[in-house]
Amino acid sequence: MKLVRYNHLENQTPVTFSSMLDRLFNESMGSSLRQFSPAVDIAEDEKSYEIQLALPGMKKTDFKIDLVDRKLTISGERKQEEKKEGKNFHSIETQYGAFKRSFFLPDDVLEDSVEASYQDGLLSLVLPKKEKKTNRASIEVK
């Protein structure tokens, strides 16, 4: 079974005129929260699944990882460097702001054994698989 990306559009609250008006007002006032979607790599071998998110410049404490009803949600915020006297940016191509990525886990994941680590700008999660049981029987010919 594959690891399935969670489709946030299917589970979003309905858009109302009031919410659209609030969004328009907030964005025009410059108070909207910047959001981004970090790049994700997903791999699998016979023992586990591995998810890696590219999130350079963050700290381990900047992440929140939740696993509820087989839905894995990874969120956090990367804050932009404050402007310093005498420092002018000519280009900013890295992503800043809040992010949230969700995935539905296959049935063969051991939810209690999921591990997360952060090193060299990559958040890595290892999701061990349950041991496959092989049902074997000898059938006697009569």
C-alpha positions in Angstrom: 0.0 0.0 0.0 1.2 3.5 -0.8 1.7 6.4 1.5 -1.1 8.9 0.4 -0.8 12.6 0.5 -3.6 14.3 2.3 -5.7 16.5 0.1 -6.5 19.6 2.2 -9.0 20.9 -0.3 -11.4 18.0 0.3 -11.3 18.7 4.1 -11.4 22.5 4.0 -14.2 24.5 5.6 -16.6 26.0 3.1 -15.7 29.4 1.8 -18.3 32.0 2.8 -18.7 35.6 1.7 -17.7 36.6 5.2 -14.5 34.6 5.1 -13.6 35.9 1.6 -14.2 39.5 2.8 -12.0 38.9 5.9 -9.3 37.4 3.7 -9.4 40.4 1.3 -9.3 42.9 4.2 -6.4 41.1 5.9 -4.3 40.7 2.7 -4.9 44.4 1.8 -3.7 45.4 5.2 -0.5 43.3 4.9 -1.3 41.2 7.9 -1.7 37.9 6.1 0.5 35.1 7.2 2.9 33.9 4.4 2.7 30.2 3.7 4.7 27.8 1.7 4.8 24.1 0.9 8.2 22.5 1.5 9.5 19.9 -1.0 8.9 16.3 0.1 10.6 13.1 -0.8 9.0 9.7 0.1 10.8 6.4 -0.1 10.1 2.9 0.9 12.0 -0.3 1.5 11.0 -3.6 2.9 11.2 -2.5 6.5 10.0 1.1 6.5 8.8 4.3 4.7 10.9 7.4 4.9 9.6 11.0 4.5 12.1 13.9 4.0 11.1 17.5 4.0 13.5 20.2 2.8 13.4 22.9 5.5 16.7 24.7 5.7 17.4 27.3 8.4 15.1 25.9 11.0 15.5 24.5 14.5 14.2 21.2 15.8 11.9 23.1 18.1 10.2 24.9 15.1 8.4 21.7 14.1 5.1 20.2 15.2 4.4 16.6 14.2 1.0 15.0 15.0 -0.3 11.5 14.2 -4.0 11.2 14.7 -6.2 8.4 13.2 -3.5 7.4 10.7 -3.1 11.0 9.5 0.4 12.4 9.9 0.6 16.2 9.9 3.9 18.1 9.9 3.7 21.8 10.5 5.9 24.7 11.6 7.0 28.2 10.7 10.2 29.5 9.2 10.7 33.2 10.2 12.4 35.6 7.9 15.6 37.2 9.1 14.9 40.7 10.5 16.3 43.6 8.5 19.5 44.8 9.9 21.0 48.3 9.6 23.2 48.4 6.5 22.0 45.1 5.1 20.0 45.3 1.9 18.6 42.1 0.3 18.7 42.1 -3.5 17.0 38.7 -3.9 15.2 36.4 -1.5 14.4 33.0 -3.1 14.2 30.9 0.0 10.7 30.2 1.4 9.5 31.8 4.7 6.3 31.5 6.6 4.0 28.8 7.9 3.8 25.4 6.4 1.6 22.3 6.9 1.9 18.9 5.1 -0.4 16.0 5.8 -0.3 12.3 4.8 -2.6 9.3 5.3 -0.5 6.4 6.5 -0.8 2.8 5.1 -2.2 0.2 7.4 1.2 -1.5 7.7 2.9 1.4 9.6 3.8 0.9 13.3 2.4 4.2 14.5 4.1 3.9 18.0 7.5 3.5 16.5 7.7 6.6 14.1 10.9 8.5 14.6 11.8 12.0 13.5 15.2 13.7 13.1 16.5 17.0 11.7 19.9 17.4 10.2 21.5 19.5 7.4 18.2 21.2 6.6 16.2 18.0 6.1 13.5 16.8 8.5 13.4 13.0 8.2 10.7 10.7 9.5 11.1 7.0 9.5 7.9 5.0 9.6 8.6 1.3 10.4 6.4 -1.3 8.8 4.7 -4.2 10.6 6.3 -7.5 10.1 4.8 -9.4 7.3 3.3 -12.7 8.4 3.5 -15.5 5.9 0.6 -18.0 6.2 1.9 -21.4 5.3 0.2 -24.7 5.5 1.0 -28.2 4.4 -1.8 -30.0 2.7 -1.9 -33.8 2.8 -3.0 -35.5 -0.4 -5.5 -38.3 0.3 
